[in-house]
């Protein structure tokens, strides 16, 4: 009897999670039972209902970011989660968090950890889930929308009336950027394929450019902010469409962008590379926009957790419209990856 009780107690402290065993293809993502996280006084334990897939996830998986993020495999990926609080640390309780609260979070873990049934995070990076969003929609917000907000508001110093061009406007970051810029009073020009022009106009774009037909750097007008959410251009190419004190912002570092970021500190036109970090204040601002009906998540596709490899292939293939999300709520009991022994 004692042995059975011990085994039952051990089982209750395990969870299903996606574990990256080594760098490489998506076949290295395995569903496994691992220990449920233990929380500190400042943390909450979130029962994850949904987690989103971001390009950074498969770039980490491929080993592309080993020079930035030290190797600590095996690990669980996923920086965005939406779910309900299952446990609350003492200090987190003092900040007003309670078991059962519906929340979203931008994970502060090195690799994220959101592709799992439970995630322990500092309560400072947790925000009440917008009432206007399902858990799947809410899971798309943290990393991508924080990236867009930081690019436009913090780096681009966006003001009402600014002319803003967003390249990659129908993607995960871009779709949020269009809405944020419009909500803050900007005039928005969206660059994406013609198939998505109707969508980005619904999101708030005033004008659209089909990148198949026109190079946006050749349109002969200037912008206060050029935000390349897919990093397909360069500061050098975009300088001619920037106002004299305009801001160019990219999402991926390159030799040129890093160098020009330093050089442009001494020039009127500026070059920036946006790197999102967990920020509770930004996430609260985004949740407020969502509750006001000014920010919504465009869902490209939703996969169950045990189809995480397919979700990575979808994201990695490009041309995603909005967000790719994992439904973690599905009961994974007794399921395991076919490649797990």
C-alpha positions in Angstrom: 0.0 0.0 0.0 2.8 2.4 0.9 4.5 1.7 -2.4 1.2 2.4 -4.3 0.7 5.7 -2.4 4.3 6.7 -3.2 3.9 6.0 -6.9 0.6 7.9 -6.9 2.2 10.9 -5.2 5.1 10.8 -7.7 2.7 10.7 -10.6 0.8 13.8 -9.4 4.1 15.8 -9.4 4.8 14.9 -13.1 3.5 16.7 -16.2 3.5 16.3 -19.9 5.9 18.6 -21.8 7.7 18.9 -25.1 11.4 18.3 -24.5 14.1 19.3 -27.0 16.7 16.6 -26.6 19.3 18.0 -29.0 19.7 20.7 -31.7 18.4 19.9 -35.1 15.2 19.0 -36.8 11.7 18.9 -35.4 12.0 15.2 -34.7 14.1 16.2 -31.7 10.9 17.5 -30.0 9.6 14.7 -27.8 6.5 14.5 -25.5 7.8 13.3 -22.2 6.7 13.1 -18.5 8.9 15.5 -16.5 8.7 16.9 -12.9 6.2 19.6 -12.5 8.0 22.9 -11.6 8.2 24.0 -8.0 7.6 27.7 -7.3 9.4 30.3 -5.2 7.7 33.0 -3.1 7.7 35.4 -6.0 6.3 32.9 -8.6 3.0 31.5 -9.7 2.4 28.1 -11.3 0.3 28.4 -14.4 -1.8 25.5 -15.7 -1.1 26.1 -19.4 -4.1 26.0 -21.7 -2.4 27.3 -24.8 1.1 28.3 -25.9 2.2 30.0 -29.1 5.0 29.1 -31.5 7.4 31.9 -32.4 10.2 31.8 -35.0 12.7 32.1 -32.1 11.5 28.6 -30.9 12.6 26.8 -34.1 15.7 29.0 -34.4 16.7 27.8 -30.9 15.8 24.2 -31.9 18.0 24.4 -35.0 20.9 25.7 -32.8 21.0 29.1 -34.6 21.1 31.0 -31.3 23.8 29.0 -29.5 26.1 32.0 -29.6 23.5 34.0 -27.7 21.8 31.3 -25.5 24.2 28.9 -23.8 23.6 25.2 -24.4 21.4 23.8 -21.6 19.7 20.8 -23.3 17.5 18.9 -22.8 15.0 21.8 -22.4 11.4 22.9 -23.1 10.7 25.7 -25.5 7.9 28.3 -25.6 7.8 31.8 -24.3 4.1 32.6 -24.6 1.4 31.0 -22.4 -2.2 31.5 -21.5 -3.9 29.5 -18.7 -5.0 29.5 -15.1 -3.0 29.9 -11.9 -2.6 26.6 -10.1 -0.3 27.7 -7.2 0.7 31.0 -5.8 3.8 31.9 -3.9 3.6 34.0 -0.7 4.9 37.2 -2.2 2.9 36.7 -5.4 -0.2 36.4 -3.2 0.6 39.8 -1.7 0.6 41.2 -5.2 -3.0 40.1 -5.6 -2.7 36.8 -7.5 -5.0 33.9 -6.6 -5.5 30.3 -7.7 -7.9 30.1 -10.6 -7.0 33.5 -12.1 -7.0 33.4 -15.9 -3.7 34.9 -17.0 -1.2 35.3 -19.8 2.6 35.5 -19.4 5.8 36.1 -21.3 8.1 33.5 -19.8 11.3 34.7 -18.1 13.0 31.3 -18.5 16.1 30.9 -20.7 14.3 28.6 -23.2 10.7 29.6 -22.3 9.3 26.4 -20.9 5.7 27.0 -22.2 5.3 23.8 -24.2 4.1 22.1 -21.1 1.1 21.5 -18.9 2.6 23.8 -16.2 4.9 26.7 -16.1 6.4 28.5 -13.1 7.1 32.2 -13.7 7.8 35.4 -11.7 4.5 37.0 -11.0 5.8 40.3 -12.3 5.6 39.0 -15.9 2.0 37.7 -15.5 -1.1 39.7 -16.6 -4.8 39.0 -16.3 -6.0 37.4 -19.5 -8.0 39.8 -21.7 -11.7 39.0 -21.4 -12.1 39.5 -25.2 -9.7 36.6 -26.0 -9.9 32.9 -25.9 -7.0 31.1 -24.3 -5.6 30.3 -27.7 -5.9 33.9 -28.9 -4.5 35.2 -25.7 -1.4 32.9 -26.0 -0.4 34.7 -29.2 0.0 38.1 -27.5 3.0 38.2 -25.1 6.2 37.9 -27.2 5.0 39.0 -30.6 2.9 41.9 -29.5 5.6 43.0 -26.9 8.1 43.0 -29.8 5.8 45.2 -31.9 5.1 47.6 -28.9 8.8 48.0 -28.1 9.7 48.5 -31.7 7.1 51.2 -32.3 6.7 52.9 -28.9 10.1 52.5 -27.2 12.5 52.6 -30.2 10.4 54.3 -32.8 9.0 56.9 -30.3 5.7 56.7 -32.1 3.3 59.7 -31.8 -0.2 60.3 -33.0 -0.1 61.4 -36.6 3.2 59.7 -37.5 3.5 57.9 -40.8 4.4 54.3 -40.2 5.3 51.5 -42.7 5.2 47.9 -41.5 6.8 45.3 -43.6 5.5 41.8 -43.0 2.2 43.2 -41.8 0.2 40.0 -41.9 2.6 37.9 -39.8 2.7 37.4 -36.1 4.6 40.5 -35.1 3.3 42.6 -38.0 -0.4 42.0 -37.5 0.0 43.3 -33.9 2.1 46.2 -35.1 -0.6 47.4 -37.5 -3.1 47.4 -34.7 -0.8 49.0 -32.1 0.2 51.8 -34.5 -3.4 52.5 -35.5 -4.6 52.4 -31.8 -1.9 55.1 -31.0 -3.0 57.3 -33.8 -0.5 56.6 -36.6 -1.1 56.5 -40.3 -0.3 52.9 -41.3 1.0 51.6 -44.5 1.1 47.8 -44.5 3.4 45.7 -46.8 2.3 42.1 -47.4 1.0 39.9 -50.2 -2.2 41.0 -52.0 -4.0 38.0 -50.6 -3.8 39.6 -47.1 -4.6 43.2 -48.0 -8.2 42.8 -46.9 -7.1 41.4 -43.5 -4.6 44.1 -42.7 -7.1 46.8 -43.7 -9.5 45.2 -41.2 -6.7 45.4 -38.6 -6.4 49.2 -39.3 -4.0 49.7 -42.2 -4.7 52.9 -44.2 -2.8 51.8 -47.2 -1.4 48.6 -48.5 1.5 47.6 -50.7 1.9 44.2 -52.5 5.5 43.3 -52.1 5.3 41.0 -55.1 4.4 44.0 -57.3 6.3 46.9 -55.7 9.4 47.4 -53.7 8.3 49.5 -50.8 11.7 51.2 -50.7 10.9 52.6 -54.2 7.5 54.2 -53.5 8.8 57.8 -53.4 7.4 58.9 -50.0 8.8 59.1 -46.5 7.9 57.6 -43.1 8.6 58.5 -39.5 9.0 54.8 -38.7 9.8 51.9 -41.0 9.3 48.7 -39.0 10.6 45.6 -40.8 8.9 42.9 -38.8 10.4 40.2 -41.0 13.8 41.7 -41.5 13.8 41.5 -45.3 15.3 45.0 -45.9 18.2 47.0 -44.5 18.8 50.4 -43.0 20.8 51.4 -46.1 17.9 50.5 -48.4 15.3 52.3 -46.2 17.1 55.5 -45.5 15.6 57.2 -48.6 12.1 56.5 -47.4 12.8 57.8 -43.8 12.0 61.3 -42.8 15.2 63.3 -41.7 14.7 62.1 -38.1 13.0 58.8 -39.0 13.5 55.4 -37.3 14.3 52.1 -39.0 13.7 49.0 -36.8 14.4 45.4 -37.7 13.6 42.2 -35.7 16.8 40.2 -36.5 20.4 41.3 -35.9 22.8 41.4 -38.8 26.3 42.7 -39.1 25.0 45.8 -40.9 22.2 46.5 -38.4 24.4 46.1 -35.4 27.0 48.4 -36.9 24.5 51.0 -38.1 22.8 50.9 -34.7 26.0 52.2 -33.2 26.8 54.6 -35.9 23.3 56.1 -36.1 23.5 57.2 -32.5 25.4 60.1 -33.9 23.0 60.7 -36.8 19.4 62.1 -37.0 18.1 59.0 -38.7 18.3 56.0 -36.4 18.7 52.2 -36.9 17.5 49.7 -34.2 17.2 46.0 -33.7 14.3 45.1 -31.4 14.9 42.4 -28.8 11.8 41.7 -26.7 12.1 40.9 -23.0 9.4 40.0 -20.5 7.8 43.3 -19.4 4.7 43.3 -17.2 4.0 46.9 -17.9 4.0 46.5 -21.7 1.9 43.3 -21.4 -0.7 45.2 -19.3 -0.9 47.9 -21.9 -1.4 45.3 -24.6 -4.1 43.5 -22.5 -5.9 46.9 -22.1 -5.9 47.4 -25.8 -7.4 43.9 -26.3 -10.1 44.6 -23.7 -10.9 47.9 -25.6 -11.3 45.9 -28.8 -8.3 47.6 -30.4 -6.0 44.5 -30.4 -6.9 41.0 -31.6 -5.0 37.8 -32.4 -5.1 36.5 -36.0 -4.9 32.7 -35.6 -3.3 31.0 -38.6 -3.6 27.5 -37.1 -3.9 25.6 -33.9 -2.2 22.3 -33.1 -2.5 20.0 -30.2 0.6 19.7 -28.1 1.5 16.3 -29.4 1.6 17.8 -33.0 4.3 20.3 -32.0 6.6 19.1 -34.8 3.9 20.0 -37.4 3.5 23.4 -35.7 7.2 24.1 -36.1 7.1 23.0 -39.7 4.2 25.4 -40.3 6.0 28.4 -38.6 9.3 27.5 -40.2 7.8 27.3 -43.7 7.1 31.1 -43.7 4.0 32.9 -45.0 2.1 32.4 -41.7 -0.8 34.7 -41.4 -0.9 35.8 -37.7 0.0 33.2 -35.1 0.6 29.5 -34.8 -0.7 28.2 -31.4 -0.5 25.0 -29.5 -3.5 23.8 -27.6 -2.0 22.4 -24.4 -5.4 21.7 -22.6 -5.9 18.5 -24.5 -5.6 15.5 -22.2 -2.2 13.9 -23.0 -2.4 11.1 -20.4 -0.8 7.9 -21.6 0.3 9.6 -24.9 3.9 9.9 -25.9 5.9 10.8 -29.0 6.3 7.9 -31.4 10.0 8.4 -31.3 10.2 8.3 -27.5 11.4 4.9 -26.2 
